[in-house]
Amino acid sequence: MKNTFIAFLCTWGLQLILGITVRNPLTLIFFGLFICIGRKVRENDRKGPVIPVLLVSFLLSAALVFFVGRRAVERFDSGLFKIAGVLIMLSGISLAIFRVMQFLFKTGDLLRYAESNDKNSVEKEGPLANTARDEGKMASFLWEHEGAIFAIGAIICFLCWLPYFLYEFPGIMTADSIVQYEQVIGVNPLSNHHPVAHTLIISLFYNLGMSVTGEPNSAISFYTLAQMIFLAICCGRVVLEVKRIVDKKRWVMLSLAFFALVPFNAVFAVTIWKDVPFAGIAMLLGCRICEMAMRDKAKTMDFVMFAFLAVLISVFRSNGWYAFLLCVPFFVFLFRQDILKAAGAVIFAIVVSLIIKGPVMNAAGIVQPDFTESLSLPLQQVARVLVSDEALDEKDIRLIDAVIDRTYIHELYAPDFADNIKELVRAGYPDVIENNKGEYFGLWLRLGTKFPMHYIRAWFDLEGGYVYPDIPYEVGNIDGVMPNDYGLVMMPRIGGKAVVKGKEILIKLGGFVPLYGMLWCAGIYTWLIVLLLVLMLRDRQAFHGRLLVFAIFQAALVFTLLIAAPVVDFRYEYAVVMLMPLSAAICAMIVKRRI
């Protein structure tokens, strides 16, 4: 642990003085390098001039910070962050130089002296020792009772998020939230552009709140509170599954800390977005798959619950439906031991989902998303060719002009945001594309063949943040209720400068602390899934093979974002984010077995 902490400080100091972001992959390389150097140094038995080397390291570090460090902290607005940055650079660069000099000249290691002192100290018996033993018995009791782990995990998450709920009362509402609220109160008809299943749940709790309080702001808080409770329960379920997978208290505590203490989870828990309950459903489905995979023979109820959760996944977000369909053949094949139950579960889920999405919604007059909504990436790629002023064939020009007015293409095109071009198509003749899908698919293919680099660049600008970590975007930096005409306003139950500043600092730490900052970027979770797939494919026997469905399900969710997302948004990958502790635990289990 001491070597890890020193490697972290070295990484932090280098990250600041080099001016790279905390999301830059170099931070991971630096950290791994200093971990390895520290281990090599500790293997050296030779005792050398430690103090002089440490003094030289500090002087060199002070010179670097004086000449270079001032520029490195200029980007911080807060004076407190500037002072902290200078201190971190001094300590981190000093330790980095010290470590490198230890490695090169094979001097002694201070950590060995500290550890020897720890070993020489003997704990005295007394009343405190008895207390420690009693606490150990209690911890062992809780560890053996899975219901207690689940309940404690859920309660801790809820209590840690509660201050955010009180500050953000009645809940955070963005433009998407207001659109759904308009459907709830009947201003606009129900639409499946935002999943109608989610809108109906909001309506259920809102109407319950209105019957109790008679006031819209208090009524909407009933839904926010219900969402918090549901997400906390899902987190408790994942924590329990981590315990079952690795059976290590350290992993359970780290998983719980991620859910309860990382601020963006608290912010999302009180934000009225479809992505939050969708993530919770994905967590339950992921845990169910893991539980089924680790059993010698899955129970009938497992397949029933899988089918039920698959239906929820399919109706709560359109990419959930496609991700489920991508998983179907793998699920049936990998659970072929129970082929009838597996096939029955997926057939039931597909049929029920199709009935809900088709006849039920049509009978209820629910408006479906238009075809243009699914064309974010192709439209963006064609627009990229147009704004690059490439010469096109007359036939292709006629096809494009039949849909849009090209006059505004340069003005509206935004490389990292597809909605502008979609709105340009909607303002033109989108039905032309829908009625001539084959012809316009051919246009897309022809332009891609002629201008592949434009297509690749357009894809990366729009979706690259899902695979490359170091792309800037805000995470969790939202507050209050968007201005509206319905009387919904932010009504904090707690406040003051300390609360506001504390929340601001907690959010900003995600862009200030290396390694921790990686938790705030979608790309790193994508690579975790890639690692999980590689490890599973190399060592399937140790994990009954069927656990592969868990990784494929997440990979399918990411894949749908890579081909259809209209923008890089952390919340779109939130389902994969919230399964991260379980994915990491499985990776750790595989690596341990291979070692």
N, C-alpha and C positions, 0 to 999 in steps of 0.2 A: 504493500500500500504506500509506503514512503517513497519508493522508487517511482510509482505511478504519479504521486503528487508532484514530485520534482520534475518529471517529464511533462506534466501538465503546465507547470509554471514556465518551464523553458519554451514550450510551444506558445504559450500566451505572450511571453515577451517578444519572441520572434514575429508572431503574427502582428503585433502592434507596430513594431519598429519597421517591418517591411511594408506596412500599409495594406496588407491583404485583408479580405473580409473573414469573419469567423466561419463562413460557409465554404471557403476555398478548400478544395481537396488537399492542398499542401499542408493544411493543419493536421490532417490525419497522418500524412507522411512524416512530418516533424515529430509528432507524438510517438509513432511507432519507432522512429529512429532513436529517440532519446530513451525509450524503454529498453531497446537493445543495448545501447551504450551503457546504461545504468547496470544492466545485468552483467555485461563484460567487466565493468569496473569492480563489481562486487566479487567476481571470481578471482580477482587479483589479490594474492596474499601479501604482497609486498607493501610495507609501510613507508611512505615517502613524506616529503615536506608539504603537508596538507594546508596549513595556515598560510604560508607564503603564496601558494598557488591560488587560494581563495582570495587573498588580498589583491593579487595581480588581476584576477578575474573581475573583481569589483571595480578597480580603477579603469580597466578597459571598458567595462559596461557603462560607467559614469560618463566617460568621454563620448561614447556612442550616443547615449541618451541626450547629452548636452548639444551635440552637433546635429543629430538626426531626429531625436525623439520629440522635439518641440513641434516639428511639422506633423508627426504622427498623431498627436493629440488635438490638433487644430480642428479636426472634424467633429469633435465633441462639443455640444452646446453647453452642457453642465460643467461648472467649475469642479464639482465633486468628481465627475468622471475623468476630468483632465488630471487631477491630482492622483486619482487611483491609477490612471494609465501610466503616469511617470513612475510611480512606485512599482507597478507590475513589470514595467520594462527594466527597471534597475535590478529587481530580484531575479526576473526570468532570464535576462541576458547574462547576468553574473553567473547564475547556475549553469546556463548553457555553455559558456566559456569554460567554467570550472570542470564540467563533465567531459568536454572534449579534451581538455588538457590532462585530466585524469586518465582518459583512454589512451592518449598519445604517449604520455610519459610514465604511465603505470604507477601513479602515486596511490596513497592509501585512500580509503573511503570513510567519510564521516559517518555514514549510516551504520557501518559495522560497529563503531564505537558506541553509538546511541543504542543499538540493539543489545550490545554486551552489557550495558548498564541496566537495560530493562530486564535482562535475564538474571542479573545478580540481585535484583530487588525481589524480596519474598513477601507475599501477602500475609498479613497477620490474621489469625482466627479471632473471631469475636462475634458480637451481635450482628454486625453487618454481613458476615459470612452466612449466618443462618438466614438472613433476609434474602441474600442472593440465591441460596438454595431453594427457598420457597418460591421466588420469582421464576426460577428455572423450571420448577414443577408445574407452575401455572402455564408457562410458555409451552412446555411439552404437552400439557393437556389440550391447549388450544390447537397445537399443531396436529394432533391426532384426530381432531373433530373438524371435518371439512366444512360443516355448516357454520362453525364459528369463524373460520377464515373468510368465507364468503360474506357473512354478515358484517364482520369488522371492516373488511375492505370497502364494502359499499357505504357503510356509515362514515368512515374516515373521509372518503371522497366527497360525500355530500356535505359534511361539516367544513371541509376545506374550501368548497365552492360557495358556501352560504354567504360569506361576506360580499362576493361578487353579485349575488342575487339581490342582496339588500342595497348595494350601491347602485346597481343597474335597474332596480325595480321600475316598471313591471317586467322588464326583459329588454334585451337589445333587439331593435327592429330596423332592418335596412329596407331598401327599395323592394326586394323580393318579399320581405315580411309584410309590407304594406299591401302589395298586390294580393297576397293570400288573405289578408284581413278584409280587403274589399269584397272578396268572394264570401267570406264568413258572414258579413253583415248584409249581403245581398246587393251591394252596389254594382257588382259585375257578376255574370253567370259563372258557374263552376267551370274550371279549365284544368286540363291535365298537363299544361305547360309546366307548372309546379305540381308535383304529384297530388292528385285529388284525395288520395288516401290520407296524406299528411294534412291537407286543408280540412278534411272532415274531422280529424282528431283535434285540431286546433278549435274547430267549431264546437265540438263536444265539451271541451273544458271551458271554453269561453262562455258558452250558454250556461254551464253549471255555475261559473263565477258570477254571471249576471243575475242568476236566480238567487244567489246568496248575497251579493253586494249591491247589485243594481248600478254599478259604476264601471265603465269600460276599462280603465287602467287596472283596477283591481281584478277585473274579470280575466284580462289577458294574462295576469300573473299566475292564474290557476294552471294555465297550460305550461308556462315557464317552469313552475315548480314540479309539475308532473314529468316534464322532460328531464329535469335534473335528477329526479328519483329514478327514472328509467335508466339513464346513462350511468348513474352510480351503481345500480344493480348489475348492469352489463360489465362495468369495471370489476366489481367483486367477482363476477363469474370468470373473467379472464385471469384474475389473480389466483383463483382456485385452480384453474386449469394449468397455470404455470407451476403451481405446487405439485400437481399430479405428474407433470412432465419431467421436471428436474429434481423435485423433492429436496430443494435447498432453500433455507430461510433467506439467504442473501438475495436470491433471485426473486423471491416473493416480495421482499422489502423494496427492492429496486423497482419492480413492476408497480407496486402500490405508490411509491414516491413519484413515478412518472405520471400516473393518473391524477394523483391528489395535488401535487405541488407544481407541476409545470403549468404556468399561467394560462396558456392558450386553451387548455382543457376546461378551465373554469370559465373563460370567456365564451367558448362555444357552448358550454352547458346551459348558459342563460341567453343564448342567441336563438331567435325563432327562425331556424333554417331547416330545410328538409335534410340537409347533410348530416345533422346531429342524430336524429332517430335512425336514419339509414346506417350510420356507423354503428349504433348500438345493435341493430339487427344483424349486421355483418359480424360483430363480435360474438353474438350468440350462435350464429351459424358456424363460424370458425371453431368455436369451442365444441359444438356438437360434432363436427367432422373429426376433430382430434379425439374426442371421447370414443366415437365409433371406430376409428382407426386403431386405437390402442387396445381394444378388446379383441379377444380371440374370435368372438362371434357377436356381431352387433345385435341388439335387441329390436323387436318389432317397433317399440315406442321410439327408438332412435330414428328409424326411417319415417315414422309419422311426424316427428318434430322437425326432421330435415325437410320434409315436403312442406310443412306449414311455414317454416322460416324462408324457404326458397320462394314461396308465393309472396311473402312480405318483401323480400329483396327485389322481386320482379316488379312489384307495383309501386315501390317507394322511390325508385329512380330508373330512368330508361336504361342507363348503362348497367344497372344491376340485373335487368332482364337479359341483356346480351351477355354479360359475364356469366350468368347462370347457364345459359344455353351453351356457351363455350366449354363449361365444366361437365356438362351432361355425359358425353361419351367417356371421359376419364373416370367419372364417378361410377358409372355402370360397369366399366371394365375392371376397375380396381376393387370394387365390391362384388365381383362376379361370384364369390362364394355364396352370396345371398342374392342371386341374380333376379329372382322374382320380386323380392322386396325392393331392391334397388331400382329396377325398371318401373315397378309400380309407383314408387315415390316420385320419380322424375316425371312420369307420364301424368300423374295426378297434379303435380305442381305446374306443368306446362299447360294442361287443359284448363285448370282453374284460372291461371293467369290470363290465358287467351280469352276466356269467357268474361272475366272482369274487364280486361282492356277493350274487348269488342262489344258483344251484345249488352252487357250491363251498363257500360258507360254511354253507349249509343242510346239506349232506352231512357237513360237519365238526362240526356241532352247535354252531356259533358263535352266541352270543346277540346279536341285533340291538338297537340302541337303541329304546326304546319311542316311540310317537307323541307322547307328552307332551313329549319332549325337544326336538321341533322347534317347540313352541308358546310359546317364551319371551316374545316380544313380544305376541302376542294375549292370552295369559293375564295378562300384566302390565297391559295396557290395560283389560281388563275388571275386574281387581282394583282399578285406580285409580278406576274409577267406583263400585265398591262401598265403598271406604274413604272416598270423598267423600260417602257417605250420600245419593246421589241416589235419587229416587223412580223405581221401575221397575214395568213392567207385571207383572201376575200370571203371565202366560205366561213371561216372561223369568226371573222369580224361580224358577218351577218348574224350568226348564231348569238354572239354576245350582245349585239345591238337589239336583238329581239327581246332581250330580258332587261337590260339596264341602260341608263343614260351614262355613257362614259365620261361626260363632262366633269363629273364630280369625283371621279375615281382617285385622282391624286390627292384631293383635299380630304377625302374620307378614309383612305387606307391607313390603318395603324398596324404595324407588324405584329404586335403582341396582343391584339384585341380584335376578334372576328365579328363582333356585333355590328360594327359600322357597315361592313360590306353586306352583311345579311339584311340590314335595314334598307340598303340601297337596292337590293334585289326585291325586297317586299314592296318598295316604293315603285318598282317597275312592273314586271310581268312574271312573277314566280310560277304561275300555273303553266307557263310555256315549258319550263324545265320539268315540272312534274308530269306533264302530258307527253314529253319526248325524252324520257330518261335515257334510252339507248343512244340517241343522237348526242346528248350532252355528255354522257359518259365517254363517248368517242372523242369529243372535243377535249375533255380533261386529259385523256390518255395521249392525244396527239401533242398537246402543249407540253405535257410532262416529258415526252420523248425528245422534243426539240429543245427544251430549256430545263434540263434536270436540276441544275444548280439553283435556279430560282425556286423550284419546288422544294428542294432540300432546305434551302435557307428559310423559305416561308414556314415550313414545318418546324424548324428549330426555333424560329422567333416566336411562334405561337405555342408550341408544346415542349420546348427544350427544357423548361424548368422542372419537368417531371422526370428527367434523366440526368440533368447536370445541376449539382447543388448550388453553385455560385451564381445564381440569377436573382436579382433583388425583387422582392415583393413583400407587402405587409402581411403579418400574421398576428391575429388577435388584437390588432390596434383599432378597435371599433368601440363606440360608446353610444349609449342613449337610444333615442327613438328618432327616426328620420322625420323631418317636418311633414305634416299631413293635415287634412281637413276634417279629421274625425275625432279630435280631442285627445289623441294618444300622445302623452308626453312622458319624459323621464321624471320619476318622482323618488329620488334617493331616500332610503330609510336610514342610511348612515352617510356621513360626508365629512367635509373639512379638508384643509390642506394636506394633512397627514395621509388621509385615505387616498386622495387624488394623486399625490406625489408618489405614494407607495405603489399604487397600481401602475403608474407611468414607469417607475424604475424597474418593476418586475417584468414588464413587457420589453423594455429596452435592453435588459440583460441578455435577451435572445440574440441581439445583434452585437453584443460586447464580449461575451465569454466564449472562447473557442471550444470545440467538441460539444459543449452544451448547445451552442448555436446551431449545430447540425440537426438538432431535434426540430428546428424551426423551418426546415426546408424539405419540400416534398421529394426531391431527387434522391436523398439519402435513403428513404424508405423503399424506393424502387430498387436500389442496388442491394438492399437487404433481402428483398424477395428474390433477386437474381442469385445472390449467394445461397439462399435457402434452397432454391431449385437445384443448383449445382451440387450442393452437399447431399441432397436427397437422391439425386440421380446416380451419384457415385456410391451411395451406401444404403440402398433401398432395403436390403434384407434386415438391417438392424431396426428398421422402423416400420416393418410390416407393409411397406410400399404404399399402403392406403393413405398415409399421412400426406402423400404427394398431392392429394385433392385439395388439402388446405393451402398449399403453396400455389397451385394452379388457379384456385379461386381468386386469390389476391392478384396474381399475375394477369388474370383476365380483366379484373377491375382496372388495373393500370393500363393495360392494352387499349381498353375502350377510351381512356383519356388521351392516349397518344394519337388516336386517329379521329377523335371527335370533339375534344374539349374546345370551347370558344376562347379560352384564356387560361393562363397558368394561375390557379387559385388553390391554396393549401387545403381549403375545405373540400374540394372535389376529391382529394385523395385521403380524406380524414378517416374513412373506414379502414384503409391499410395502416394508417398511422396508429389507430387504436388497437390494432392487432399486433403491433410491433413487439410488445413484451413477450407474447406467445411465440412469435416468429424467432426472436432472438434466443429464447429458451430452447427451442427445438434445435437451432444452430449449435448452441452450446452443448446440448446432449449428443449431437452427431459428432462434433469435434472430440468430445471426451471419449466416446466409444472408439474413435479411430486412433486416438493416442494410446 
